[in-house]
Amino acid sequence: MRHRPVKNKEQIIEEGRQWLVSEPESLKGHWASLFDEPKPLYLEIGSGKGRFISEEALKHPENNYLACEGGGKIYPRILQKIAELQLTNLRVIPAYHLKEKPCFEENELDGIYLNFSDPWPKARNEKRRLTHRGFLEQYRLFVKPGGFLCFKTDNDELFEWSLEEFSACGLDVQRVSRDLHSSEWRDELAMTEYEAKFSERGKTINYAFIVF
């Protein structure tokens, strides 16, 4: 999906410095210090413009949230949403993912959201897919026992491949739907901008929920 340039981007970033995490590796084991009080902590990798994560943060003030988004033309929109909604329980990590420099201690997260990740369709790039077993093993390390991985995608091939990866890692996949918006779980989570757009066009959304 193409993203229009953000007007006054530098000003938005400067005004939102308090919500930006520029050196996430320095917070390993200390993420609770970012927030007013320690609460369950949830990470979304690939937050786009932030519709999903900001709505979840607004709906669940009892939790803290991290939005991980490396697109310089995109993450300022999350900062705008934080300001507009006056969210005290959401911070933004301006990075595409956190694999190269692990930023979390064992069991530091309560859940991870993967929403409409890049499918990297060529076989030679499969290790870049965020549901590749290399990433999955890290998620399992960072998320507390009983915590979850929530995965949504419109890409059918990526979804079927991901289910195979979940199985190969011995993960407990408790929910699977190839048409989320017609399932019993359709109202449990906010939609992303991408999800809303393609659902309106009739594209079914794949969904899996894993408990570690």
Secondary structure, DSSP 8 states (H G I E B T S, - for coil): ------TTHHHHHHHTGGGB-S-GGGGTT-GGGGSSS---EEEEES-TTSHHHHHHHHH-TTSEEEEE---TTTHHHHHHHHHHHT-SSEEEE-SS-SSSS----TT-EEEEEEES-----SGGGGGGSTTSHHHHHHHHHHEEEEEEEEEEES-HHHHHHHHHHHHHTT-EEEEEESSGGGSTTTTSS---HHHHHHHHTT---EEEEEE-
